[in-house]
Amino acid sequence: MLERNLDRAKAHKPIVIEVGGEPQGVVVPNAGGFRFLAVKLPAFAIDGQQFETVERAHFAVSQAVRKGDAA
């Protein structure tokens, strides 16, 4: 029983998204994709958005951070 719970915990482990070596947030598995949760101000523009892959989330975070730096 405990072993099944550990497997489920691994499947839902957050993945940190960094831009320029700075953590901007995490993605967590969510209903066929990944939901982004921001932890830094520039990334809050896309907080809560759903992405098909971690790579797409990382690209979107990178774009949001660049836009925030330009403002």
N, CA, C and O atoms as a Tripos MOL2 file, in Angstrom:
@<TRIPOS>MOLECULE
protein
  284   283    71     0     0
PROTEIN
NO_CHARGES

@<TRIPOS>ATOM
      1 N           0.8270   -1.1940    0.0000 N.3       1 MET1
      2 CA          0.0000    0.0000    0.0000 C.3       1 MET1
      3 C           0.8740    1.2620    0.0000 C.2       1 MET1
      4 O           0.6420    2.1710   -0.7970 O.2       1 MET1
      5 N           1.8420    1.3220    0.8570 N.am      2 LEU2
      6 CA          2.7260    2.4780    0.9320 C.3       2 LEU2
      7 C           3.4740    2.6690   -0.3820 C.2       2 LEU2
      8 O           3.6790    3.8010   -0.8190 O.2       2 LEU2
      9 N           3.8830    1.5730   -1.0120 N.am      3 GLU3
     10 CA          4.6350    1.6540   -2.2580 C.3       3 GLU3
     11 C           3.8150    2.3320   -3.3570 C.2       3 GLU3
     12 O           4.3690    3.1240   -4.1190 O.2       3 GLU3
     13 N           2.5370    2.0520   -3.4630 N.am      4 ARG4
     14 CA          1.6830    2.7000   -4.4580 C.3       4 ARG4
     15 C           1.5880    4.1960   -4.2130 C.2       4 ARG4
     16 O           1.5770    4.9780   -5.1640 O.2       4 ARG4
     17 N           1.5200    4.5990   -2.9680 N.am      5 ASN5
     18 CA          1.4620    6.0230   -2.6330 C.3       5 ASN5
     19 C           2.7480    6.7330   -3.0280 C.2       5 ASN5
     20 O           2.7070    7.8760   -3.4820 O.2       5 ASN5
     21 N           3.8920    6.0700   -2.8620 N.am      6 LEU6
     22 CA          5.1650    6.6630   -3.2510 C.3       6 LEU6
     23 C           5.2410    6.8260   -4.7670 C.2       6 LEU6
     24 O           5.7430    7.8420   -5.2470 O.2       6 LEU6
     25 N           4.7570    5.8510   -5.5250 N.am      7 ASP7
     26 CA          4.7440    5.9510   -6.9800 C.3       7 ASP7
     27 C           3.8760    7.1220   -7.4290 C.2       7 ASP7
     28 O           4.2460    7.8550   -8.3450 O.2       7 ASP7
     29 N           2.7370    7.2960   -6.7960 N.am      8 ARG8
     30 CA          1.8390    8.3960   -7.1450 C.3       8 ARG8
     31 C           2.4900    9.7360   -6.8140 C.2       8 ARG8
     32 O           2.3330   10.6970   -7.5670 O.2       8 ARG8
     33 N           3.2080    9.8150   -5.7130 N.am      9 ALA9
     34 CA          3.8860   11.0620   -5.3360 C.3       9 ALA9
     35 C           4.9480   11.4250   -6.3600 C.2       9 ALA9
     36 O           5.0970   12.5990   -6.6970 O.2       9 ALA9
     37 N           5.6930   10.4400   -6.8650 N.am     10 LYS10
     38 CA          6.7060   10.7070   -7.8820 C.3      10 LYS10
     39 C           6.0640   11.2410   -9.1590 C.2      10 LYS10
     40 O           6.6240   12.1180   -9.8170 O.2      10 LYS10
     41 N           4.8980   10.7180   -9.5100 N.am     11 ALA11
     42 CA          4.2120   11.1290  -10.7360 C.3      11 ALA11
     43 C           3.7310   12.5780  -10.6550 C.2      11 ALA11
     44 O           3.5470   13.2200  -11.6890 O.2      11 ALA11
     45 N           3.5280   13.0980   -9.4600 N.am     12 HIS12
     46 CA          3.0230   14.4600   -9.2760 C.3      12 HIS12
     47 C           4.0790   15.4330   -8.7730 C.2      12 HIS12
     48 O           3.7500   16.5360   -8.3350 O.2      12 HIS12
     49 N           5.3260   15.0380   -8.8330 N.am     13 LYS13
     50 CA          6.4100   15.8770   -8.3400 C.3      13 LYS13
     51 C           6.5680   17.1210   -9.2200 C.2      13 LYS13
     52 O           6.6480   16.9960  -10.4420 O.2      13 LYS13
     53 N           6.6150   18.3030   -8.6300 N.am     14 PRO14
     54 CA          6.7870   19.5340   -9.4200 C.3      14 PRO14
     55 C           8.1440   19.5650  -10.1230 C.2      14 PRO14
     56 O           9.1350   19.0340   -9.6220 O.2      14 PRO14
     57 N           8.1630   20.1930  -11.2810 N.am     15 ILE15
     58 CA          9.3840   20.3650  -12.0640 C.3      15 ILE15
     59 C           9.7020   21.8560  -12.0890 C.2      15 ILE15
     60 O           8.8770   22.6610  -12.5210 O.2      15 ILE15
     61 N          10.8820   22.2210  -11.6330 N.am     16 VAL16
     62 CA         11.2840   23.6340  -11.5640 C.3      16 VAL16
     63 C          11.5890   24.1510  -12.9690 C.2      16 VAL16
     64 O          12.2510   23.4820  -13.7620 O.2      16 VAL16
     65 N          11.0920   25.3590  -13.2610 N.am     17 ILE17
     66 CA         11.3830   26.0340  -14.5180 C.3      17 ILE17
     67 C          12.3020   27.2100  -14.2030 C.2      17 ILE17
     68 O          11.9400   28.1170  -13.4530 O.2      17 ILE17
     69 N          13.4990   27.1780  -14.7890 N.am     18 GLU18
     70 CA         14.4800   28.2510  -14.5840 C.3      18 GLU18
     71 C          14.7000   29.0060  -15.8850 C.2      18 GLU18
     72 O          14.6280   28.4340  -16.9730 O.2      18 GLU18
     73 N          14.9670   30.2860  -15.7560 N.am     19 VAL19
     74 CA         15.3550   31.1210  -16.8970 C.3      19 VAL19
     75 C          16.5810   31.8950  -16.4570 C.2      19 VAL19
     76 O          16.5410   32.6150  -15.4590 O.2      19 VAL19
     77 N          17.6650   31.7510  -17.1910 N.am     20 GLY20
     78 CA         18.9040   32.4200  -16.8330 C.3      20 GLY20
     79 C          19.4330   32.0120  -15.4760 C.2      20 GLY20
     80 O          20.0510   32.8160  -14.7770 O.2      20 GLY20
     81 N          19.1910   30.7500  -15.0950 N.am     21 GLY21
     82 CA         19.6700   30.2520  -13.8170 C.3      21 GLY21
     83 C          18.8170   30.6390  -12.6200 C.2      21 GLY21
     84 O          19.1380   30.2700  -11.4900 O.2      21 GLY21
     85 N          17.7340   31.3780  -12.8500 N.am     22 GLU22
     86 CA         16.8320   31.7990  -11.7690 C.3      22 GLU22
     87 C          15.5290   31.0110  -11.8270 C.2      22 GLU22
     88 O          14.8760   30.9990  -12.8710 O.2      22 GLU22
     89 N          15.1320   30.3570  -10.7450 N.am     23 PRO23
     90 CA         13.8450   29.6640  -10.7420 C.3      23 PRO23
     91 C          12.7080   30.6770  -10.8890 C.2      23 PRO23
     92 O          12.6650   31.6840  -10.1840 O.2      23 PRO23
     93 N          11.7960   30.3960  -11.8080 N.am     24 GLN24
     94 CA         10.6570   31.2820  -12.0430 C.3      24 GLN24
     95 C           9.3470   30.6700  -11.5700 C.2      24 GLN24
     96 O           8.3600   31.3760  -11.3630 O.2      24 GLN24
     97 N           9.3450   29.3510  -11.4020 N.am     25 GLY25
     98 CA          8.1400   28.6540  -10.9660 C.3      25 GLY25
     99 C           8.3020   27.1610  -11.1720 C.2      25 GLY25
    100 O           9.4020   26.6630  -11.4110 O.2      25 GLY25
    101 N           7.1850   26.4580  -11.0740 N.am     26 VAL26
    102 CA          7.1750   25.0140  -11.2710 C.3      26 VAL26
    103 C           6.0180   24.6400  -12.1740 C.2      26 VAL26
    104 O           5.0350   25.3720  -12.2830 O.2      26 VAL26
    105 N           6.1470   23.4870  -12.8210 N.am     27 VAL27
    106 CA          5.0170   22.8890  -13.5120 C.3      27 VAL27
    107 C           4.6640   21.6130  -12.7770 C.2      27 VAL27
    108 O           5.5370   20.8820  -12.3100 O.2      27 VAL27
    109 N           3.3660   21.3570  -12.6820 N.am     28 VAL28
    110 CA          2.8750   20.1390  -12.0550 C.3      28 VAL28
    111 C           1.9610   19.4300  -13.0490 C.2      28 VAL28
    112 O           1.1940   20.0810  -13.7590 O.2      28 VAL28
    113 N           2.0370   18.0960  -13.1040 N.am     29 PRO29
    114 CA          1.1450   17.3590  -13.9930 C.3      29 PRO29
    115 C          -0.3060   17.6740  -13.6510 C.2      29 PRO29
    116 O          -0.6900   17.7450  -12.4840 O.2      29 PRO29
    117 N          -1.1140   17.8620  -14.7200 N.am     30 ASN30
    118 CA         -2.5020   18.2410  -14.5010 C.3      30 ASN30
    119 C          -3.3320   17.8870  -15.7320 C.2      30 ASN30
    120 O          -3.1640   18.5040  -16.7840 O.2      30 ASN30
    121 N          -4.2030   16.9270  -15.6190 N.am     31 ALA31
    122 CA         -5.1890   16.5810  -16.6440 C.3      31 ALA31
    123 C          -4.6560   16.6280  -18.0750 C.2      31 ALA31
    124 O          -5.1040   17.4410  -18.8840 O.2      31 ALA31
    125 N          -3.7150   15.7720  -18.3780 N.am     32 GLY32
    126 CA         -3.2090   15.6750  -19.7370 C.3      32 GLY32
    127 C          -2.1880   16.7100  -20.1170 C.2      32 GLY32
    128 O          -1.8950   16.8800  -21.3000 O.2      32 GLY32
    129 N          -1.6430   17.3980  -19.1600 N.am     33 GLY33
    130 CA         -0.6360   18.4090  -19.4510 C.3      33 GLY33
    131 C           0.0710   18.8320  -18.1840 C.2      33 GLY33
    132 O           0.2160   18.0560  -17.2390 O.2      33 GLY33
    133 N           0.5080   20.0780  -18.1820 N.am     34 PHE34
    134 CA          1.2460   20.6160  -17.0410 C.3      34 PHE34
    135 C           0.7480   22.0170  -16.7360 C.2      34 PHE34
    136 O           0.6150   22.8380  -17.6430 O.2      34 PHE34
    137 N           0.4730   22.2970  -15.4820 N.am     35 ARG35
    138 CA          0.0420   23.6260  -15.0460 C.3      35 ARG35
    139 C           1.2460   24.3450  -14.4540 C.2      35 ARG35
    140 O           1.9830   23.7840  -13.6420 O.2      35 ARG35
    141 N           1.4390   25.6060  -14.8750 N.am     36 PHE36
    142 CA          2.5570   26.4070  -14.3900 C.3      36 PHE36
    143 C           2.1320   27.2160  -13.1710 C.2      36 PHE36
    144 O           1.0730   27.8440  -13.1680 O.2      36 PHE36
    145 N           2.9670   27.1940  -12.1400 N.am     37 LEU37
    146 CA          2.7460   27.9760  -10.9210 C.3      37 LEU37
    147 C           3.9610   28.8740  -10.7090 C.2      37 LEU37
    148 O           5.0610   28.3900  -10.4440 O.2      37 LEU37
    149 N           3.7560   30.1660  -10.8270 N.am     38 ALA38
    150 CA          4.8490   31.1390  -10.7510 C.3      38 ALA38
    151 C           5.2900   31.3850   -9.3180 C.2      38 ALA38
    152 O           4.4940   31.3130   -8.3820 O.2      38 ALA38
    153 N           6.5960   31.6800   -9.1670 N.am     39 VAL39
    154 CA          7.1300   32.0790   -7.8680 C.3      39 VAL39
    155 C           7.8920   33.3970   -7.9560 C.2      39 VAL39
    156 O           8.2600   33.9630   -6.9260 O.2      39 VAL39
    157 N           8.1360   33.8930   -9.1680 N.am     40 LYS40
    158 CA          8.8390   35.1700   -9.3660 C.3      40 LYS40
    159 C           7.9440   36.1090  -10.1580 C.2      40 LYS40
    160 O           7.1780   35.6710  -11.0160 O.2      40 LYS40
    161 N           8.0410   37.3910   -9.8730 N.am     41 LEU41
    162 CA          7.1700   38.3990  -10.4570 C.3      41 LEU41
    163 C           7.0870   38.3620  -11.9830 C.2      41 LEU41
    164 O           5.9710   38.4020  -12.5000 O.2      41 LEU41
    165 N           8.1770   38.2900  -12.7360 N.am     42 PRO42
    166 CA          8.0480   38.3100  -14.2030 C.3      42 PRO42
    167 C           7.2150   37.1460  -14.7540 C.2      42 PRO42
    168 O           6.5910   37.2770  -15.8080 O.2      42 PRO42
    169 N           7.2020   36.0240  -14.0550 N.am     43 ALA43
    170 CA          6.4840   34.8420  -14.5310 C.3      43 ALA43
    171 C           5.0080   34.8490  -14.1620 C.2      43 ALA43
    172 O           4.2560   34.0080  -14.6550 O.2      43 ALA43
    173 N           4.5720   35.7670  -13.3170 N.am     44 PHE44
    174 CA          3.1730   35.7920  -12.9070 C.3      44 PHE44
    175 C           2.2230   36.0990  -14.0570 C.2      44 PHE44
    176 O           1.0190   35.8700  -13.9430 O.2      44 PHE44
    177 N           2.7490   36.6130  -15.1580 N.am     45 ALA45
    178 CA          1.9070   36.8820  -16.3260 C.3      45 ALA45
    179 C           1.2970   35.5980  -16.8850 C.2      45 ALA45
    180 O           0.2520   35.6490  -17.5330 O.2      45 ALA45
    181 N           1.9230   34.4580  -16.6490 N.am     46 ILE46
    182 CA          1.3820   33.2010  -17.1580 C.3      46 ILE46
    183 C           1.0530   32.2120  -16.0360 C.2      46 ILE46
    184 O           0.8730   31.0230  -16.2960 O.2      46 ILE46
    185 N           0.9760   32.6840  -14.8170 N.am     47 ASP47
    186 CA          0.6540   31.8330  -13.6700 C.3      47 ASP47
    187 C          -0.6750   31.1120  -13.9030 C.2      47 ASP47
    188 O          -1.6640   31.7300  -14.2970 O.2      47 ASP47
    189 N          -0.6870   29.8130  -13.6580 N.am     48 GLY48
    190 CA         -1.9060   29.0200  -13.7740 C.3      48 GLY48
    191 C          -2.2030   28.4830  -15.1610 C.2      48 GLY48
    192 O          -3.1440   27.7080  -15.3280 O.2      48 GLY48
    193 N          -1.4300   28.8730  -16.1550 N.am     49 GLN49
    194 CA         -1.6890   28.3870  -17.5090 C.3      49 GLN49
    195 C          -1.3270   26.9190  -17.6480 C.2      49 GLN49
    196 O          -0.4460   26.4040  -16.9600 O.2      49 GLN49
    197 N          -2.0320   26.2610  -18.5580 N.am     50 GLN50
    198 CA         -1.8310   24.8420  -18.8400 C.3      50 GLN50
    199 C          -1.0120   24.6930  -20.1200 C.2      50 GLN50
    200 O          -1.2180   25.4320  -21.0840 O.2      50 GLN50
    201 N          -0.0860   23.7370  -20.1260 N.am     51 PHE51
    202 CA          0.7650   23.4800  -21.2800 C.3      51 PHE51
    203 C           0.7750   21.9850  -21.5770 C.2      51 PHE51
    204 O           0.6300   21.1610  -20.6740 O.2      51 PHE51
    205 N           0.9460   21.6440  -22.8540 N.am     52 GLU52
    206 CA          0.9760   20.2370  -23.2630 C.3      52 GLU52
    207 C           2.2540   19.5440  -22.8100 C.2      52 GLU52
    208 O           2.2400   18.3580  -22.4790 O.2      52 GLU52
    209 N           3.3670   20.2900  -22.7980 N.am     53 THR53
    210 CA          4.6560   19.6970  -22.4190 C.3      53 THR53
    211 C           5.4130   20.6560  -21.5040 C.2      53 THR53
    212 O           5.0990   21.8430  -21.4240 O.2      53 THR53
    213 N           6.4030   20.1200  -20.8260 N.am     54 VAL54
    214 CA          7.2780   20.9360  -19.9900 C.3      54 VAL54
    215 C           8.0630   21.9140  -20.8650 C.2      54 VAL54
    216 O           8.3010   23.0550  -20.4690 O.2      54 VAL54
    217 N           8.4580   21.4690  -22.0420 N.am     55 GLU55
    218 CA          9.2270   22.3220  -22.9530 C.3      55 GLU55
    219 C           8.4230   23.5430  -23.3870 C.2      55 GLU55
    220 O           8.9640   24.6460  -23.4620 O.2      55 GLU55
    221 N           7.1410   23.3560  -23.6710 N.am     56 ARG56
    222 CA          6.2940   24.5010  -24.0530 C.3      56 ARG56
    223 C           6.1180   25.4620  -22.8830 C.2      56 ARG56
    224 O           6.0840   26.6790  -23.0640 O.2      56 ARG56
    225 N           6.0070   24.9060  -21.6940 N.am     57 ALA57
    226 CA          5.9150   25.7560  -20.5110 C.3      57 ALA57
    227 C           7.1920   26.5630  -20.3380 C.2      57 ALA57
    228 O           7.1380   27.7590  -20.0530 O.2      57 ALA57
    229 N           8.3330   25.9210  -20.5080 N.am     58 HIS58
    230 CA          9.6120   26.6100  -20.3530 C.3      58 HIS58
    231 C           9.7410   27.7410  -21.3760 C.2      58 HIS58
    232 O          10.2060   28.8300  -21.0410 O.2      58 HIS58
    233 N           9.3360   27.4870  -22.6090 N.am     59 PHE59
    234 CA          9.3890   28.5200  -23.6360 C.3      59 PHE59
    235 C           8.5030   29.7040  -23.2670 C.2      59 PHE59
    236 O           8.9180   30.8540  -23.4070 O.2      59 PHE59
    237 N           7.2890   29.4350  -22.7970 N.am     60 ALA60
    238 CA          6.3610   30.5020  -22.4160 C.3      60 ALA60
    239 C           6.8980   31.3140  -21.2410 C.2      60 ALA60
    240 O           6.7570   32.5360  -21.2110 O.2      60 ALA60
    241 N           7.5090   30.6390  -20.2840 N.am     61 VAL61
    242 CA          8.0960   31.3440  -19.1360 C.3      61 VAL61
    243 C           9.2450   32.2320  -19.6150 C.2      61 VAL61
    244 O           9.3620   33.3830  -19.1940 O.2      61 VAL61
    245 N          10.0790   31.7040  -20.4820 N.am     62 SER62
    246 CA         11.1960   32.4870  -21.0290 C.3      62 SER62
    247 C          10.6930   33.7470  -21.7160 C.2      62 SER62
    248 O          11.2520   34.8270  -21.5300 O.2      62 SER62
    249 N           9.6380   33.6090  -22.5080 N.am     63 GLN63
    250 CA          9.0600   34.7630  -23.2010 C.3      63 GLN63
    251 C           8.5030   35.7760  -22.2040 C.2      63 GLN63
    252 O           8.6990   36.9790  -22.3740 O.2      63 GLN63
    253 N           7.8220   35.3100  -21.1790 N.am     64 ALA64
    254 CA          7.2530   36.2140  -20.1780 C.3      64 ALA64
    255 C           8.3430   36.9690  -19.4340 C.2      64 ALA64
    256 O           8.1970   38.1590  -19.1570 O.2      64 ALA64
    257 N           9.4330   36.2840  -19.1080 N.am     65 VAL65
    258 CA         10.5380   36.9320  -18.3950 C.3      65 VAL65
    259 C          11.1880   37.9840  -19.2970 C.2      65 VAL65
    260 O          11.4970   39.0830  -18.8360 O.2      65 VAL65
    261 N          11.3970   37.6620  -20.5680 N.am     66 ARG66
    262 CA         11.9840   38.6440  -21.5040 C.3      66 ARG66
    263 C          11.1020   39.8730  -21.6380 C.2      66 ARG66
    264 O          11.5980   40.9990  -21.6420 O.2      66 ARG66
    265 N           9.7960   39.6610  -21.7480 N.am     67 LYS67
    266 CA          8.8600   40.7920  -21.8490 C.3      67 LYS67
    267 C           8.8920   41.6300  -20.5740 C.2      67 LYS67
    268 O           8.8300   42.8580  -20.6290 O.2      67 LYS67
    269 N           8.9900   40.9560  -19.4240 N.am     68 GLY68
    270 CA          9.0530   41.6700  -18.1540 C.3      68 GLY68
    271 C          10.3300   42.4700  -18.0130 C.2      68 GLY68
    272 O          10.3200   43.5510  -17.4240 O.2      68 GLY68
    273 N          11.4340   41.9560  -18.5440 N.am     69 ASP69
    274 CA         12.7050   42.6670  -18.4990 C.3      69 ASP69
    275 C          12.6900   43.8860  -19.4130 C.2      69 ASP69
    276 O          13.3530   44.8820  -19.1250 O.2      69 ASP69
    277 N          11.9450   43.8200  -20.5050 N.am     70 ALA70
    278 CA         11.8760   44.9090  -21.4720 C.3      70 ALA70
    279 C          10.9780   46.0460  -21.0010 C.2      70 ALA70
    280 O          11.0930   47.1750  -21.4760 O.2      70 ALA70
    281 N          10.0940   45.7470  -20.0770 N.am     71 ALA71
    282 CA          9.1370   46.7700  -19.6070 C.3      71 ALA71
    283 C           9.7700   47.7900  -18.7020 C.2      71 ALA71
    284 O           9.0920   48.7040  -18.2340 O.2      71 ALA71
@<TRIPOS>BOND
     1     1     2 1
     2     2     3 1
     3     3     4 2
     4     3     5 am
     5     5     6 1
     6     6     7 1
     7     7     8 2
     8     7     9 am
     9     9    10 1
    10    10    11 1
    11    11    12 2
    12    11    13 am
    13    13    14 1
    14    14    15 1
    15    15    16 2
    16    15    17 am
    17    17    18 1
    18    18    19 1
    19    19    20 2
    20    19    21 am
    21    21    22 1
    22    22    23 1
    23    23    24 2
    24    23    25 am
    25    25    26 1
    26    26    27 1
    27    27    28 2
    28    27    29 am
    29    29    30 1
    30    30    31 1
    31    31    32 2
    32    31    33 am
    33    33    34 1
    34    34    35 1
    35    35    36 2
    36    35    37 am
    37    37    38 1
    38    38    39 1
    39    39    40 2
    40    39    41 am
    41    41    42 1
    42    42    43 1
    43    43    44 2
    44    43    45 am
    45    45    46 1
    46    46    47 1
    47    47    48 2
    48    47    49 am
    49    49    50 1
    50    50    51 1
    51    51    52 2
    52    51    53 am
    53    53    54 1
    54    54    55 1
    55    55    56 2
    56    55    57 am
    57    57    58 1
    58    58    59 1
    59    59    60 2
    60    59    61 am
    61    61    62 1
    62    62    63 1
    63    63    64 2
    64    63    65 am
    65    65    66 1
    66    66    67 1
    67    67    68 2
    68    67    69 am
    69    69    70 1
    70    70    71 1
    71    71    72 2
    72    71    73 am
    73    73    74 1
    74    74    75 1
    75    75    76 2
    76    75    77 am
    77    77    78 1
    78    78    79 1
    79    79    80 2
    80    79    81 am
    81    81    82 1
    82    82    83 1
    83    83    84 2
    84    83    85 am
    85    85    86 1
    86    86    87 1
    87    87    88 2
    88    87    89 am
    89    89    90 1
    90    90    91 1
    91    91    92 2
    92    91    93 am
    93    93    94 1
    94    94    95 1
    95    95    96 2
    96    95    97 am
    97    97    98 1
    98    98    99 1
    99    99   100 2
   100    99   101 am
   101   101   102 1
   102   102   103 1
   103   103   104 2
   104   103   105 am
   105   105   106 1
   106   106   107 1
   107   107   108 2
   108   107   109 am
   109   109   110 1
   110   110   111 1
   111   111   112 2
   112   111   113 am
   113   113   114 1
   114   114   115 1
   115   115   116 2
   116   115   117 am
   117   117   118 1
   118   118   119 1
   119   119   120 2
   120   119   121 am
   121   121   122 1
   122   122   123 1
   123   123   124 2
   124   123   125 am
   125   125   126 1
   126   126   127 1
   127   127   128 2
   128   127   129 am
   129   129   130 1
   130   130   131 1
   131   131   132 2
   132   131   133 am
   133   133   134 1
   134   134   135 1
   135   135   136 2
   136   135   137 am
   137   137   138 1
   138   138   139 1
   139   139   140 2
   140   139   141 am
   141   141   142 1
   142   142   143 1
   143   143   144 2
   144   143   145 am
   145   145   146 1
   146   146   147 1
   147   147   148 2
   148   147   149 am
   149   149   150 1
   150   150   151 1
   151   151   152 2
   152   151   153 am
   153   153   154 1
   154   154   155 1
   155   155   156 2
   156   155   157 am
   157   157   158 1
   158   158   159 1
   159   159   160 2
   160   159   161 am
   161   161   162 1
   162   162   163 1
   163   163   164 2
   164   163   165 am
   165   165   166 1
   166   166   167 1
   167   167   168 2
   168   167   169 am
   169   169   170 1
   170   170   171 1
   171   171   172 2
   172   171   173 am
   173   173   174 1
   174   174   175 1
   175   175   176 2
   176   175   177 am
   177   177   178 1
   178   178   179 1
   179   179   180 2
   180   179   181 am
   181   181   182 1
   182   182   183 1
   183   183   184 2
   184   183   185 am
   185   185   186 1
   186   186   187 1
   187   187   188 2
   188   187   189 am
   189   189   190 1
   190   190   191 1
   191   191   192 2
   192   191   193 am
   193   193   194 1
   194   194   195 1
   195   195   196 2
   196   195   197 am
   197   197   198 1
   198   198   199 1
   199   199   200 2
   200   199   201 am
   201   201   202 1
   202   202   203 1
   203   203   204 2
   204   203   205 am
   205   205   206 1
   206   206   207 1
   207   207   208 2
   208   207   209 am
   209   209   210 1
   210   210   211 1
   211   211   212 2
   212   211   213 am
   213   213   214 1
   214   214   215 1
   215   215   216 2
   216   215   217 am
   217   217   218 1
   218   218   219 1
   219   219   220 2
   220   219   221 am
   221   221   222 1
   222   222   223 1
   223   223   224 2
   224   223   225 am
   225   225   226 1
   226   226   227 1
   227   227   228 2
   228   227   229 am
   229   229   230 1
   230   230   231 1
   231   231   232 2
   232   231   233 am
   233   233   234 1
   234   234   235 1
   235   235   236 2
   236   235   237 am
   237   237   238 1
   238   238   239 1
   239   239   240 2
   240   239   241 am
   241   241   242 1
   242   242   243 1
   243   243   244 2
   244   243   245 am
   245   245   246 1
   246   246   247 1
   247   247   248 2
   248   247   249 am
   249   249   250 1
   250   250   251 1
   251   251   252 2
   252   251   253 am
   253   253   254 1
   254   254   255 1
   255   255   256 2
   256   255   257 am
   257   257   258 1
   258   258   259 1
   259   259   260 2
   260   259   261 am
   261   261   262 1
   262   262   263 1
   263   263   264 2
   264   263   265 am
   265   265   266 1
   266   266   267 1
   267   267   268 2
   268   267   269 am
   269   269   270 1
   270   270   271 1
   271   271   272 2
   272   271   273 am
   273   273   274 1
   274   274   275 1
   275   275   276 2
   276   275   277 am
   277   277   278 1
   278   278   279 1
   279   279   280 2
   280   279   281 am
   281   281   282 1
   282   282   283 1
   283   283   284 2
@<TRIPOS>SUBSTRUCTURE
     1 MET1         2 RESIDUE 1 A MET
     2 LEU2         6 RESIDUE 1 A LEU
     3 GLU3        10 RESIDUE 1 A GLU
     4 ARG4        14 RESIDUE 1 A ARG
     5 ASN5        18 RESIDUE 1 A ASN
     6 LEU6        22 RESIDUE 1 A LEU
     7 ASP7        26 RESIDUE 1 A ASP
     8 ARG8        30 RESIDUE 1 A ARG
     9 ALA9        34 RESIDUE 1 A ALA
    10 LYS10       38 RESIDUE 1 A LYS
    11 ALA11       42 RESIDUE 1 A ALA
    12 HIS12       46 RESIDUE 1 A HIS
    13 LYS13       50 RESIDUE 1 A LYS
    14 PRO14       54 RESIDUE 1 A PRO
    15 ILE15       58 RESIDUE 1 A ILE
    16 VAL16       62 RESIDUE 1 A VAL
    17 ILE17       66 RESIDUE 1 A ILE
    18 GLU18       70 RESIDUE 1 A GLU
    19 VAL19       74 RESIDUE 1 A VAL
    20 GLY20       78 RESIDUE 1 A GLY
    21 GLY21       82 RESIDUE 1 A GLY
    22 GLU22       86 RESIDUE 1 A GLU
    23 PRO23       90 RESIDUE 1 A PRO
    24 GLN24       94 RESIDUE 1 A GLN
    25 GLY25       98 RESIDUE 1 A GLY
    26 VAL26      102 RESIDUE 1 A VAL
    27 VAL27      106 RESIDUE 1 A VAL
    28 VAL28      110 RESIDUE 1 A VAL
    29 PRO29      114 RESIDUE 1 A PRO
    30 ASN30      118 RESIDUE 1 A ASN
    31 ALA31      122 RESIDUE 1 A ALA
    32 GLY32      126 RESIDUE 1 A GLY
    33 GLY33      130 RESIDUE 1 A GLY
    34 PHE34      134 RESIDUE 1 A PHE
    35 ARG35      138 RESIDUE 1 A ARG
    36 PHE36      142 RESIDUE 1 A PHE
    37 LEU37      146 RESIDUE 1 A LEU
    38 ALA38      150 RESIDUE 1 A ALA
    39 VAL39      154 RESIDUE 1 A VAL
    40 LYS40      158 RESIDUE 1 A LYS
    41 LEU41      162 RESIDUE 1 A LEU
    42 PRO42      166 RESIDUE 1 A PRO
    43 ALA43      170 RESIDUE 1 A ALA
    44 PHE44      174 RESIDUE 1 A PHE
    45 ALA45      178 RESIDUE 1 A ALA
    46 ILE46      182 RESIDUE 1 A ILE
    47 ASP47      186 RESIDUE 1 A ASP
    48 GLY48      190 RESIDUE 1 A GLY
    49 GLN49      194 RESIDUE 1 A GLN
    50 GLN50      198 RESIDUE 1 A GLN
    51 PHE51      202 RESIDUE 1 A PHE
    52 GLU52      206 RESIDUE 1 A GLU
    53 THR53      210 RESIDUE 1 A THR
    54 VAL54      214 RESIDUE 1 A VAL
    55 GLU55      218 RESIDUE 1 A GLU
    56 ARG56      222 RESIDUE 1 A ARG
    57 ALA57      226 RESIDUE 1 A ALA
    58 HIS58      230 RESIDUE 1 A HIS
    59 PHE59      234 RESIDUE 1 A PHE
    60 ALA60      238 RESIDUE 1 A ALA
    61 VAL61      242 RESIDUE 1 A VAL
    62 SER62      246 RESIDUE 1 A SER
    63 GLN63      250 RESIDUE 1 A GLN
    64 ALA64      254 RESIDUE 1 A ALA
    65 VAL65      258 RESIDUE 1 A VAL
    66 ARG66      262 RESIDUE 1 A ARG
    67 LYS67      266 RESIDUE 1 A LYS
    68 GLY68      270 RESIDUE 1 A GLY
    69 ASP69      274 RESIDUE 1 A ASP
    70 ALA70      278 RESIDUE 1 A ALA
    71 ALA71      282 RESIDUE 1 A ALA
